[in-house]
Each structure stands twice: as C-alpha cells, then as structure tokens.
Amino acid sequence: MAVRLNRSFSPADGCSLLNIKQEKARKLLRNLLQKNMLLSDGRGAERIRSYKLAQEVHVDSIHM
C-alpha cells in the first residue's frame, strides 16, 4: 500500500484500499510498526495518525 501511494498514509487509506474496517486496519498497521516495517510519520508516538514505509524495507522483501 505504501509503495503504491508513494506518500504517508493513514488507517483510513488502509480501510479503503483493503476494504476492511478501521479497527482491523489499525491492528495491521500497529503490527507492521512493531516489526519495524513502518514508521510513524508525525510528531506523536502515543496516537499515530499517519505512517510511512521504513527505509530499510525494500519492495523485494514485501513480494511486489
């Protein structure tokens, strides 16, 4: 998703792209954040509103 959008993205972007509910999107994004595949894109650490792809993640590693 992040590769396709080529910008920071929100849980709402995940909902519309993956056709899932917001709770599920937040859970998936949180999981990817814990695996260091995503980074918080903003000042907040407690309430993350947007994400970006970690620089260490390559398109090859996510099978695209």
N, CA, C and O atoms as a GROMACS GRO file, in nm:
protein
  256
    1MET      N    1   0.083  -0.118   0.000
    1MET     CA    2   0.000   0.000   0.000
    1MET      C    3   0.088   0.125   0.000
    1MET      O    4   0.065   0.217  -0.078
    2ALA      N    5   0.188   0.128   0.088
    2ALA     CA    6   0.275   0.245   0.096
    2ALA      C    7   0.352   0.266  -0.034
    2ALA      O    8   0.375   0.380  -0.075
    3VAL      N    9   0.390   0.158  -0.096
    3VAL     CA   10   0.463   0.168  -0.222
    3VAL      C   11   0.372   0.224  -0.331
    3VAL      O   12   0.414   0.307  -0.412
    4ARG      N   13   0.249   0.179  -0.333
    4ARG     CA   14   0.154   0.227  -0.434
    4ARG      C   15   0.121   0.374  -0.416
    4ARG      O   16   0.116   0.449  -0.514
    5LEU      N   17   0.100   0.416  -0.293
    5LEU     CA   18   0.062   0.555  -0.266
    5LEU      C   19   0.179   0.651  -0.281
    5LEU      O   20   0.161   0.765  -0.322
    6ASN      N   21   0.299   0.604  -0.249
    6ASN     CA   22   0.419   0.685  -0.256
    6ASN      C   23   0.409   0.812  -0.172
    6ASN      O   24   0.455   0.919  -0.211
    7ARG      N   25   0.347   0.798  -0.055
    7ARG     CA   26   0.334   0.908   0.040
    7ARG      C   27   0.299   0.848   0.176
    7ARG      O   28   0.276   0.727   0.187
    8SER      N   29   0.294   0.931   0.278
    8SER     CA   30   0.248   0.880   0.407
    8SER      C   31   0.100   0.846   0.396
    8SER      O   32   0.029   0.900   0.310
    9PHE      N   33   0.054   0.758   0.481
    9PHE     CA   34  -0.084   0.713   0.471
    9PHE      C   35  -0.145   0.694   0.609
    9PHE      O   36  -0.073   0.683   0.708
   10SER      N   37  -0.275   0.692   0.614
   10SER     CA   38  -0.350   0.681   0.739
   10SER      C   39  -0.424   0.547   0.745
   10SER      O   40  -0.433   0.477   0.644
   11PRO      N   41  -0.476   0.511   0.861
   11PRO     CA   42  -0.558   0.391   0.868
   11PRO      C   43  -0.678   0.397   0.774
   11PRO      O   44  -0.722   0.294   0.723
   12ALA      N   45  -0.732   0.515   0.750
   12ALA     CA   46  -0.844   0.530   0.657
   12ALA      C   47  -0.804   0.490   0.515
   12ALA      O   48  -0.883   0.432   0.442
   13ASP      N   49  -0.679   0.522   0.477
   13ASP     CA   50  -0.629   0.478   0.346
   13ASP      C   51  -0.626   0.327   0.338
   13ASP      O   52  -0.663   0.268   0.237
   14GLY      N   53  -0.583   0.264   0.446
   14GLY     CA   54  -0.580   0.118   0.451
   14GLY      C   55  -0.718   0.058   0.441
   14GLY      O   56  -0.738  -0.044   0.374
   15CYS      N   57  -0.814   0.120   0.507
   15CYS     CA   58  -0.953   0.073   0.501
   15CYS      C   59  -1.005   0.073   0.358
   15CYS      O   60  -1.063  -0.025   0.312
   16SER      N   61  -0.985   0.184   0.290
   16SER     CA   62  -1.040   0.194   0.155
   16SER      C   63  -0.966   0.106   0.056
   16SER      O   64  -1.029   0.047  -0.032
   17LEU      N   65  -0.835   0.094   0.069
   17LEU     CA   66  -0.758   0.014  -0.024
   17LEU      C   67  -0.781  -0.136  -0.004
   17LEU      O   68  -0.793  -0.212  -0.100
   18LEU      N   69  -0.787  -0.178   0.122
   18LEU     CA   70  -0.801  -0.321   0.154
   18LEU      C   71  -0.945  -0.364   0.178
   18LEU      O   72  -0.972  -0.483   0.194
   19ASN      N   73  -1.036  -0.267   0.180
   19ASN     CA   74  -1.178  -0.295   0.204
   19ASN      C   75  -1.200  -0.368   0.338
   19ASN      O   76  -1.265  -0.471   0.345
   20ILE      N   77  -1.141  -0.308   0.443
   20ILE     CA   78  -1.155  -0.363   0.578
   20ILE      C   79  -1.201  -0.251   0.672
   20ILE      O   80  -1.196  -0.133   0.637
   21LYS      N   81  -1.244  -0.290   0.790
   21LYS     CA   82  -1.289  -0.192   0.888
   21LYS      C   83  -1.169  -0.124   0.954
   21LYS      O   84  -1.058  -0.178   0.953
   22GLN      N   85  -1.193  -0.007   1.010
   22GLN     CA   86  -1.086   0.073   1.068
   22GLN      C   87  -1.012   0.000   1.181
   22GLN      O   88  -0.890   0.012   1.192
   23GLU      N   89  -1.084  -0.073   1.262
   23GLU     CA   90  -1.019  -0.146   1.373
   23GLU      C   91  -0.917  -0.247   1.319
   23GLU      O   92  -0.807  -0.259   1.373
   24LYS      N   93  -0.954  -0.319   1.215
   24LYS     CA   94  -0.864  -0.417   1.152
   24LYS      C   95  -0.744  -0.347   1.089
   24LYS      O   96  -0.632  -0.396   1.100
   25ALA      N   97  -0.767  -0.234   1.023
   25ALA     CA   98  -0.658  -0.159   0.961
   25ALA      C   99  -0.559  -0.111   1.067
   25ALA      O  100  -0.438  -0.121   1.048
   26ARG      N  101  -0.609  -0.058   1.177
   26ARG     CA  102  -0.522  -0.011   1.284
   26ARG      C  103  -0.439  -0.126   1.342
   26ARG      O  104  -0.322  -0.110   1.374
   27LYS      N  105  -0.501  -0.242   1.356
   27LYS     CA  106  -0.432  -0.359   1.410
   27LYS      C  107  -0.320  -0.404   1.316
   27LYS      O  108  -0.209  -0.434   1.362
   28LEU      N  109  -0.347  -0.407   1.186
   28LEU     CA  110  -0.245  -0.445   1.088
   28LEU      C  111  -0.130  -0.345   1.086
   28LEU      O  112  -0.014  -0.384   1.083
   29LEU      N  113  -0.163  -0.216   1.087
   29LEU     CA  114  -0.060  -0.112   1.086
   29LEU      C  115   0.025  -0.116   1.212
   29LEU      O  116   0.147  -0.098   1.206
   30ARG      N  117  -0.038  -0.138   1.326
   30ARG     CA  118   0.035  -0.149   1.452
   30ARG      C  119   0.132  -0.267   1.448
   30ARG      O  120   0.245  -0.258   1.496
   31ASN      N  121   0.087  -0.378   1.390
   31ASN     CA  122   0.171  -0.496   1.377
   31ASN      C  123   0.293  -0.468   1.289
   31ASN      O  124   0.405  -0.507   1.323
   32LEU      N  125   0.272  -0.400   1.176
   32LEU     CA  126   0.382  -0.364   1.088
   32LEU      C  127   0.477  -0.263   1.152
   32LEU      O  128   0.597  -0.265   1.126
   33LEU      N  129   0.423  -0.177   1.235
   33LEU     CA  130   0.505  -0.081   1.310
   33LEU      C  131   0.596  -0.155   1.408
   33LEU      O  132   0.714  -0.121   1.420
   34GLN      N  133   0.543  -0.254   1.477
   34GLN     CA  134   0.621  -0.332   1.572
   34GLN      C  135   0.730  -0.413   1.503
   34GLN      O  136   0.834  -0.440   1.562
   35LYS      N  137   0.707  -0.452   1.378
   35LYS     CA  138   0.806  -0.527   1.301
   35LYS      C  139   0.906  -0.435   1.231
   35LYS      O  140   0.989  -0.480   1.153
   36ASN      N  141   0.896  -0.304   1.259
   36ASN     CA  142   0.984  -0.202   1.201
   36ASN      C  143   0.974  -0.194   1.049
   36ASN      O  144   1.070  -0.154   0.983
   37MET      N  145   0.860  -0.231   0.995
   37MET     CA  146   0.838  -0.216   0.851
   37MET      C  147   0.777  -0.080   0.821
   37MET      O  148   0.790  -0.029   0.710
   38LEU      N  149   0.710  -0.021   0.920
   38LEU     CA  150   0.652   0.112   0.908
   38LEU      C  151   0.708   0.202   1.016
   38LEU      O  152   0.756   0.154   1.119
   39LEU      N  153   0.702   0.332   0.992
   39LEU     CA  154   0.742   0.432   1.089
   39LEU      C  155   0.627   0.530   1.108
   39LEU      O  156   0.545   0.550   1.018
   40SER      N  157   0.622   0.589   1.225
   40SER     CA  158   0.525   0.695   1.250
   40SER      C  159   0.565   0.816   1.167
   40SER      O  160   0.682   0.854   1.165
   41ASP      N  161   0.471   0.877   1.100
   41ASP     CA  162   0.500   0.995   1.020
   41ASP      C  163   0.435   1.115   1.085
   41ASP      O  164   0.328   1.160   1.045
   42GLY      N  165   0.500   1.164   1.184
   42GLY     CA  166   0.448   1.278   1.258
   42GLY      C  167   0.517   1.289   1.392
   42GLY      O  168   0.610   1.214   1.422
   43ARG      N  169   0.472   1.382   1.471
   43ARG     CA  170   0.535   1.406   1.600
   43ARG      C  171   0.488   1.309   1.707
   43ARG      O  172   0.564   1.274   1.797
   44GLY      N  173   0.365   1.265   1.698
   44GLY     CA  174   0.309   1.184   1.805
   44GLY      C  175   0.358   1.041   1.807
   44GLY      O  176   0.376   0.979   1.702
   45ALA      N  177   0.380   0.990   1.926
   45ALA     CA  178   0.416   0.849   1.941
   45ALA      C  179   0.302   0.774   2.008
   45ALA      O  180   0.287   0.653   1.992
   46GLU      N  181   0.222   0.848   2.083
   46GLU     CA  182   0.112   0.786   2.155
   46GLU      C  183  -0.008   0.761   2.064
   46GLU      O  184  -0.068   0.654   2.068
   47ARG      N  185  -0.041   0.858   1.983
   47ARG     CA  186  -0.153   0.845   1.890
   47ARG      C  187  -0.101   0.873   1.749
   47ARG      O  188  -0.081   0.988   1.710
   48ILE      N  189  -0.080   0.766   1.675
   48ILE     CA  190  -0.023   0.777   1.542
   48ILE      C  191  -0.136   0.794   1.441
   48ILE      O  192  -0.228   0.712   1.436
   49ARG      N  193  -0.128   0.899   1.363
   49ARG     CA  194  -0.233   0.928   1.264
   49ARG      C  195  -0.190   0.899   1.122
   49ARG      O  196  -0.275   0.882   1.034
   50SER      N  197  -0.059   0.892   1.100
   50SER     CA  198  -0.012   0.857   0.966
   50SER      C  199   0.118   0.779   0.977
   50SER      O  200   0.193   0.791   1.074
   51TYR      N  201   0.142   0.700   0.876
   51TYR     CA  202   0.257   0.610   0.872
   51TYR      C  203   0.332   0.631   0.743
   51TYR      O  204   0.280   0.685   0.646
   52LYS      N  205   0.458   0.586   0.743
   52LYS     CA  206   0.537   0.583   0.620
   52LYS      C  207   0.618   0.455   0.621
   52LYS      O  208   0.643   0.396   0.726
   53LEU      N  209   0.660   0.413   0.504
   53LEU     CA  210   0.737   0.292   0.488
   53LEU      C  211   0.878   0.315   0.542
   53LEU      O  212   0.940   0.417   0.513
   54ALA      N  213   0.928   0.221   0.621
   54ALA     CA  214   1.064   0.231   0.673
   54ALA      C  215   1.162   0.222   0.558
   54ALA      O  216   1.139   0.148   0.462
   55GLN      N  217   1.271   0.295   0.565
   55GLN     CA  218   1.370   0.295   0.457
   55GLN      C  219   1.435   0.160   0.439
   55GLN      O  220   1.479   0.126   0.329
   56GLU      N  221   1.443   0.081   0.547
   56GLU     CA  222   1.507  -0.050   0.540
   56GLU      C  223   1.423  -0.152   0.465
   56GLU      O  224   1.473  -0.256   0.424
   57VAL      N  225   1.295  -0.123   0.445
   57VAL     CA  226   1.205  -0.215   0.377
   57VAL      C  227   1.218  -0.192   0.228
   57VAL      O  228   1.203  -0.081   0.179
   58HIS      N  229   1.247  -0.299   0.158
   58HIS     CA  230   1.260  -0.293   0.013
   58HIS      C  231   1.140  -0.360  -0.051
   58HIS      O  232   1.078  -0.448   0.009
   59VAL      N  233   1.107  -0.320  -0.170
   59VAL     CA  234   0.994  -0.377  -0.243
   59VAL      C  235   1.012  -0.527  -0.258
   59VAL      O  236   0.913  -0.601  -0.251
   60ASP      N  237   1.134  -0.574  -0.277
   60ASP     CA  238   1.159  -0.718  -0.292
   60ASP      C  239   1.121  -0.795  -0.165
   60ASP      O  240   1.076  -0.910  -0.173
   61SER      N  241   1.139  -0.733  -0.049
   61SER     CA  242   1.111  -0.804   0.076
   61SER      C  243   0.962  -0.815   0.105
   61SER      O  244   0.921  -0.892   0.192
   62ILE      N  245   0.879  -0.738   0.034
   62ILE     CA  246   0.734  -0.747   0.056
   62ILE      C  247   0.663  -0.810  -0.063
   62ILE      O  248   0.540  -0.802  -0.075
   63HIS      N  249   0.741  -0.872  -0.151
   63HIS     CA  250   0.688  -0.950  -0.264
   63HIS      C  251   0.603  -0.869  -0.359
   63HIS      O  252   0.490  -0.907  -0.389
   64MET      N  253   0.655  -0.757  -0.407
   64MET     CA  254   0.582  -0.674  -0.503
   64MET      C  255   0.653  -0.676  -0.636
   64MET      O  256   0.607  -0.612  -0.731
   0.00000   0.00000   0.00000
